[in-house]
Amino acid sequence: MEWGLPWPGTEVAAQAEQAGASAFCAGEFADVNAYLTTGEMVAATERAQVGPGIAYAFARSPFVHASALRHLSKRAPGRLFLGLGSGTRRMNTDWFAVQATEPVRRMEDMVGAIRAYLEAGNGERVVHDGEFYPIKADIRAPVLGRLDVPILIGAFNRRMLRAAGRVADGVLGHGLFTDRWWSEVVWPELEDGAASAGRDARGVRHWGWLITAINDDDPERARRDARLQVAFYLTVKTYDPFAELHGWQDETARIRDAFRTGDTDGMAAAVTDEMLNAIAITGTTEEARQRLATRKALPELAFLSTPAFLVGDRRRERYAAAAVGLMKATEAST
């Protein structure tokens, strides 16, 4: 398994790159811009792949996605990737003030339109006959030329996974993904999507986030932070099929009841040991190493993701450094 980190800052990133991290990714929210963070990553790394993981797809036009990548590629040629996420319907309509109908078809069209900009040669018109993003750009300045940037889709449920198999270079899996979700849902849907487009599914990348919280001095604190992150994710109804596959509907209902009343202790308590062990890598370094060894369906490249829900920057940095320590210990034991 190759590994990387959501951007942990310059100091930890240097340690991680030296320890063998192959990639860093940038998340996005109301106070964090994925492309600005990617610029920080470009400036502070030497060899690792870097890119949004994810950027909100529909909050920007294909032109803006592509121009940002072209700008960044001048400083990090051959090291960029792009992870795109659809966001929720409410985020698109209420936060971004953009259309979000037919998100699967819209995402497929977005990928094609971005590629049209990235693959256009100098002197060529940029043309994409898209359903949602029709492009007819006559850009005369000599600023184009083919740029190879893998595009991955942050896909969770079946229709978006099939879309990733049809049009993307890979999937960027969610931090909730278990061995069962990878093996029973993700891989089959990617294969079906690829087959429907006449593509070889073996060429589709399987990347993903992996919740990782390690604290040798206080492993219970690490486990609680991981439980809260799992619980926070499961407050979203988008993930109901995931809960149903695993038989976790009752636990998810308790999580949502606690969330509505602001009961964070109740949220954490509703995440059972079974759920935690199936989803997260947590505890002491040795416990985390053993848990990692038991996982049977990890992504090809795993971003060891520190809990963020109600976790401050300093503790997140310590968790990121501990994740680097985990990978050193794992390598030493093999």
N, C-alpha and C positions, 0 to 999 in steps of 0.2 A: 504493500500500500504506500503510495506517495502521500505526502502530507503537507499541509500549509496552515496558515492562520488567517482569520479576519485581522485586519490591520491592527497590530498591538502597540504601535509607536516605534520610533527609530531604534531605541536601545534594545528592546526585546527582539525586534525584527533582525538586527545584526546577529544576535545570538542564535536565532532560529535559522537564518540563512547559513551560518557557519555549521550548524548542526544538521543541515540537509533539507531544510524546508524548500519545497519546489515552487510554492506559489503563495501569494497573499491576495486577499480579496477585500473589497470595500462595500460595506452595507450602506443603506440610505434610510433617512427618516426626516422628520420636520427640521431637525437641527444638524443634519449631516448630509453632505452632497457626495454621491459616489464618485463623480469624476474629479472633484477637488481632492478627495482622499487618494484617488489613483495617482494624481499628480504628486502628492506627498510620497507615495510608495515608489514611484519612478525615481524621484530624487534621492531616496534613502536606501535603495537596493541595487544590487549589481547583476545578479544572475536569475533570480526568481521571476516567474510569470506573475503579472499583476493585472488587476482589472476589477470593474464593478462586479459585485456578486451578492445582491443584484442592484441594478439601476431600474427605477420605475419606467417601464417601456413607454407607456402612453402619455406620460407627463412631458415628453419631449417629442419633437418631430424627428423623422429619420435623418434629416439633414443635421440636426444638432447632435444626435448620437454619433454620426459618422465624422463630423468635423472635430468633435472632441477626441475621438480615437486617432484621427490623422495628426492632430496637434501633439498628443502624447507620444505617438510613435516616433517623432523626431528625436525624443530623448531615450526611448526604450524600444528600438527596432527589434521586432521578432519576439517581444516579451508580453505583448498585450493579449487579453481575452475580454470578452464582453458577456456578462450574465444579465439577462433581462427578466424582470418579473412583471406580471400584469397588475399587481395590487388588487385590492378589493373594489367592488363596484362603488361602495360609499367613498373610498379614498379618491377614485377617479372623478366622480361627479361632484363631491362636496369639497375635497381638498384641492384637486388639480384643475377642476372646472373643464374637464375634457370628456369626450364621448367614450363610453366603455361598453357599448353593446357588442355582442358577439366576440367576447374576449379571445377565444381560441383562434377564430379566423383572423381577427385583427392582429394577433401576435404573429401568426404565420406571415401575414402581409408585411408587418413591421420588419421582420427578419429579412424578407426579400428586398424591401426598399433600402434598408441599411446596406445590404450587400451590393446593391446597385451603385451606391455612392463609393463603397470601398473597392469595388472591382473595376470602376471606370478608368480607362486610359486617358492620358493627356490628349486633348483635341477631340475627345468623344463626348457626345451628349449623354447625360445620365437619364436613362429611361427605365421606368418600372411601371408596368401596366397593372396597377394594384387596385383591389376592391375598395380599400380604405385610404391608401396612400399612393395615389397616382403621381408619378414623378416624370417631368419633362424639363430637365435642367440643362441649359446651354451655358456651361461655365467655361469661359474662354481663357481665363488665367491658367498658366501651367502649374497647377497645384495637385493634380490628380496622379494616377498611376496605381496599379493594383496593390492592395494592402491586404495581407493575409492575417486576419484577426478572427480566431474561433468565436462563434456566437453560441452561447448556451442559454437554455430556457430554464428559469426557476419554476419547475412544474411539480405539482403535487398530485392532483387527481387525474383520472384516466384520460379524459379528452385532451388535456394539455400535454400529458406525457406522449400521447400518440402524435400530437403536433410536433413535439421535440424530435421524435423519430422521423417524421416526414421532412422537416425543413432545417433543423438546427444541427450544429456540430456536436451537441451533447446536451445533457440534462444536468442541472445544478440542484441536487436533492436538498430537501428541507431537514432541519435539525431533528425533527421528530422521527425520521425514517428508521424503522427497525429492520432486522433481517427479513422478517416476513413481508414487510411492505416493499423492500427492494426485490425480493425473489418472486413474490406472488403478484405484484402489481406493476412495479416500475419496469423491470426487465421485459416481461411479456408485452406490455403496452408499447414500449420503445420498439421492440421487434415488429409488432403489428404495424406501427406507424411507418417504420422504415420499409417494410415489405410493400405497403400500399403505394409508396412513392418509387419503388424499384431500387431502393438503396440497400446497401449491405449494413445490417445493424451492428456488425463488429466494428465499424468505423465511428459509431456514435459514442462519445465520451460519457462516462458515468462519474461525475464529480458530486460532492455533497458536503453539507455541514454536519458536524458531529459534536453534540453538546459535551463539553469536557470541563470538569471542575475538580481540581486536585488540591488538597491541602494536607500535608503530612502532619502538621501540628493540630489541626482541627478538622478531621475528615467529616464530622457530622455537619459542620457549617457548609462544607463543600456540597454534601449531599442535599442539604436543605436548599441551597441556591439552585442546584440542578432541578430539584423538584418544583421549585417556583417557576423556573423557566419552562419546564414541560407544561405546568398548569396554565401559565399565561398563554402559551400557544393554543392549548385546547379550549380556551374561551371562545375561539373563532369557529363558527358553524361550518366553515369550509372543510374542516377536518373531521366532520362527522363520519364519513366513510372509513377513515382510518380507525376511529374508535370502535366502529361496528365490526370491522374485520377482526380486531383483537378482543372483542367482548368487553370493552371498557366503557360502555354507555353509562352505567351507574356512576362510576368514578368521575366521568366527564360532567355529568349532571351536578354532582356535588361540588366540583371545581367551579362551575358557573354560578351556582347559588352563592358560594363563598365570595366569588369575585364581585357579584352584584352588591354585596353588603360591605365590601372592603375588608373582608376577613382573610388576610394573607396566611395566617397560621392554618386556617381551614383549607385554603387552596393547596398548601404544601402537604398537609396530612392526607388529602384525597388522592395524591399520587402514590400508589402502592409500590412496594419493593419490586414487584413484577414489572410494573411500568417503567420504573426508573432503570432497572437493569437491562431492559430491552432497548431503551432509547439512549441512555447517557453513559459516559465513561467518567467515573467519579470515585471519591474516597481518597485513600493514600496513593502514593505513586505505585506501590506494589499492587494494591487492590485494582487500580486503574489498568496496570499492565496485564493482570490476569483477566480482567473484564474484556479488554481489547482482544486478547488472544482467543476468547470464546466466541467472538462475533464471526459469523460465517458469511455475511453478505455485505461487506463494507464497500463503499465507493472506491473507484480506482485512485482518486485523489480526494482526501478527506481534509476539510478545513476544521481544525480543532477549535470549536467555538465556545468561548467562555460565556457563562450566563450573564445576561444583561438586565433582566427584570429586577429592579430594586437593588442592583449591585453597582457600587460606585466605581469610578475610574481606577482608583488605586488597587482595589481588590481584583478588578478585571485584569489589570496589568500583572498582578501576582499569579492569577490563574493562567494567563498566557505563558509566563515564564515557567510555571509548573508543567504546562503541556509540552514545552520544549524539553524539560527534564524527563518527562515520560518517554518521549521518542528516543532520547539518548539511552535511557534504561532499556527500552525495548530493543534497540539495536545491539546494545552490549550483551543482551541475553540470548541473541540468536547466533 
